[in-house]
């Protein structure tokens, strides 16, 4: 008869089990590894769920790297599989959608932190440069967002005319542009400033405003509008 995989319940004393700690004290007292253990539930032979959580964080350099890992990379870790990999990716997507709901409900300009967090949740974990656009209605509520392009480690090609076409297709009154810097440097480059000017001018021709251009670099974001660079 095959040996069962060790569960978190069986391998740790009650006072140290993450699920029991969460139920007793709430999720904020748990470490990242403990929260992952609650989600993963089981580990593998010689490695309980808590240790698996620690190994995942170490392998991918923290939560951002973990949630940015591909399904194949996750499945390649001992103790992981299709189900656990899908669970981790679902958690990130749920978080991103919760932020999107907040922007859908109200004026995006009155909730700049929500917009930044949404852009970071979408772009921060990506390992190549990607650009996205948020299309807003006349009340500055989010209509939809789209990834416009994916490039190399340091460059993504963006065509202003494609942004204009999409804005007209979505009947947008305004647009917020965002892209990531995989290098980790959140400072806008000359190319970023140049792109901002070109996109703003192209959108103005069809009476659509460019409200902001947000740069995402790891856990940091930079708003060109707040810098007075719009």
C-alpha positions in Angstrom: 0.0 0.0 0.0 1.6 3.4 -1.0 2.7 5.8 1.7 0.5 8.8 1.9 2.0 12.2 1.4 2.6 14.1 4.6 -0.1 16.6 5.4 0.5 19.8 7.3 -1.8 18.6 10.0 0.1 15.4 10.6 3.7 16.8 10.5 3.3 19.8 12.8 2.1 20.3 16.4 -1.3 22.0 16.6 0.0 25.3 17.8 2.3 25.6 14.8 -0.2 24.5 12.0 -0.8 27.5 9.7 -4.5 26.7 9.2 -5.1 26.6 13.0 -3.1 29.8 13.5 -5.2 31.5 10.8 -8.5 30.3 12.3 -7.3 31.5 15.8 -5.6 34.8 14.9 -6.6 35.7 11.4 -4.5 35.7 8.2 -2.4 38.8 8.9 -0.2 36.9 11.5 0.9 34.3 9.0 4.1 34.5 7.1 4.1 34.2 3.3 5.2 30.6 3.5 2.4 29.8 6.0 -0.3 31.3 3.8 1.0 29.3 0.9 0.9 26.2 3.1 -2.8 26.8 3.9 -3.5 27.0 0.1 -1.3 24.0 -0.9 -2.6 21.8 1.9 -0.1 18.9 1.3 3.5 18.6 0.4 5.6 15.6 -0.7 7.5 12.9 1.0 10.0 14.5 3.4 8.6 17.9 2.8 5.4 19.1 4.4 3.2 22.0 2.9 5.0 24.6 5.0 8.4 23.6 3.8 7.1 23.4 0.2 5.9 27.0 0.6 9.3 28.0 1.8 11.0 26.2 -1.1 8.8 27.9 -3.6 9.5 31.4 -2.2 13.2 30.6 -2.2 13.2 29.2 -5.8 11.3 32.1 -7.3 12.7 34.9 -5.2 9.5 35.8 -3.3 5.8 36.2 -4.0 6.2 38.3 -7.1 8.5 35.8 -8.8 6.3 32.9 -7.7 3.1 34.4 -9.1 5.0 35.3 -12.3 6.2 31.8 -12.8 4.8 29.8 -15.7 2.7 26.7 -15.1 5.5 24.6 -16.4 8.0 26.1 -14.0 5.6 25.5 -11.1 4.9 21.9 -12.1 8.7 21.3 -12.3 9.0 21.9 -8.5 8.9 18.7 -6.4 5.6 18.5 -4.6 3.8 20.6 -7.2 1.5 19.5 -10.0 -1.3 20.7 -12.3 -3.7 21.4 -9.5 -1.4 23.3 -7.2 0.0 25.3 -10.1 -3.5 26.2 -11.2 -4.4 27.2 -7.6 -1.5 29.7 -7.4 -2.3 31.2 -10.8 -6.0 31.5 -9.8 -5.1 33.4 -6.6 -3.2 36.1 -8.6 -6.0 36.4 -11.1 -8.6 36.8 -8.4 -6.6 39.6 -6.8 -6.2 41.4 -10.1 -10.0 41.1 -10.8 -10.8 42.4 -7.3 -8.8 45.6 -8.1 -10.5 45.8 -11.5 -13.9 45.8 -9.9 -13.0 48.7 -7.7 -12.0 50.8 -10.8 -15.2 49.6 -12.6 -17.3 51.0 -9.8 -16.1 54.6 -9.5 -14.0 57.4 -10.8 -10.5 56.1 -11.5 -9.0 59.6 -11.0 -10.3 59.6 -7.4 -8.7 56.2 -6.7 -5.2 56.5 -8.0 -3.9 53.9 -5.6 -6.4 51.3 -7.0 -5.2 52.1 -10.5 -1.6 51.7 -9.6 -2.2 48.5 -7.7 -4.2 47.1 -10.6 -1.4 47.9 -13.0 1.2 46.4 -10.7 -0.9 43.2 -10.2 -1.0 42.8 -14.0 2.5 43.8 -15.0 4.9 43.6 -12.0 5.6 39.9 -12.2 6.2 39.8 -16.0 9.8 39.1 -17.0 9.7 40.9 -20.3 8.5 44.5 -21.0 4.8 44.7 -21.7 2.4 47.6 -22.2 -1.2 47.8 -21.3 -4.0 50.3 -21.7 -6.9 51.0 -19.5 -9.9 52.4 -21.4 -12.3 54.6 -19.3 -15.7 56.0 -20.0 -16.8 59.7 -19.5 -17.2 59.1 -15.8 -13.6 57.7 -15.6 -14.9 54.2 -14.8 -12.9 51.3 -16.3 -14.5 49.9 -19.5 -11.8 47.3 -20.1 -8.0 46.9 -20.1 -5.8 45.2 -22.7 -2.2 44.1 -23.1 -1.0 46.0 -26.1 2.4 44.5 -26.7 5.0 42.2 -25.3 8.6 42.7 -26.1 12.1 41.8 -24.9 13.6 42.2 -21.5 14.0 45.9 -22.1 11.7 46.9 -24.9 8.1 46.5 -26.2 6.9 48.0 -29.5 3.8 50.2 -29.1 2.0 51.8 -32.0 -0.1 54.8 -31.1 -2.5 54.1 -33.9 -3.4 50.8 -32.4 -4.3 52.5 -29.1 -6.4 55.0 -31.0 -8.3 52.2 -32.8 -8.9 50.3 -29.5 -10.1 53.5 -27.8 -12.6 54.1 -30.6 -13.7 50.4 -30.5 -14.4 50.6 -26.8 -16.0 54.1 -27.0 -13.5 55.3 -24.5 -13.4 58.9 -23.4 -9.9 58.6 -21.9 -7.0 56.2 -21.6 -4.4 55.3 -19.0 -1.2 53.8 -20.4 1.0 51.5 -18.3 4.1 49.4 -18.9 6.7 47.5 -16.8 10.4 47.9 -16.4 11.8 44.4 -15.8 15.1 46.0 -14.8 13.5 47.2 -11.6 14.1 50.9 -12.3 10.9 52.8 -12.0 12.3 56.0 -13.5 10.8 57.1 -16.9 13.2 57.0 -19.8 13.5 59.4 -22.7 11.7 56.7 -24.8 8.9 56.6 -22.2 8.5 60.4 -22.4 8.6 60.3 -26.2 5.9 57.6 -26.4 3.7 59.5 -24.0 3.8 62.6 -26.1 3.0 60.6 -29.3 0.1 58.7 -27.8 -1.3 61.8 -26.2 -1.2 63.6 -29.6 -2.7 60.7 -31.5 -5.6 60.3 -29.0 -6.3 64.0 -29.0 -7.0 63.8 -32.8 -10.1 61.7 -31.9 -11.0 63.7 -28.8 -9.8 61.1 -26.3 -7.6 62.1 -23.4 -4.5 60.4 -22.1 -4.8 60.7 -18.4 -1.6 59.1 -17.2 1.3 56.8 -18.1 2.3 54.5 -15.2 5.6 52.7 -15.0 5.7 49.5 -13.0 9.0 48.2 -11.6 8.7 45.4 -9.1 6.7 46.7 -6.2 7.1 50.4 -7.2 5.1 52.5 -9.6 5.8 55.9 -11.1 3.1 58.2 -12.5 4.1 60.6 -15.3 1.1 62.7 -14.6 2.1 63.2 -11.0 5.6 64.1 -12.2 4.1 66.8 -14.4 5.3 65.0 -17.6 2.0 64.8 -19.3 
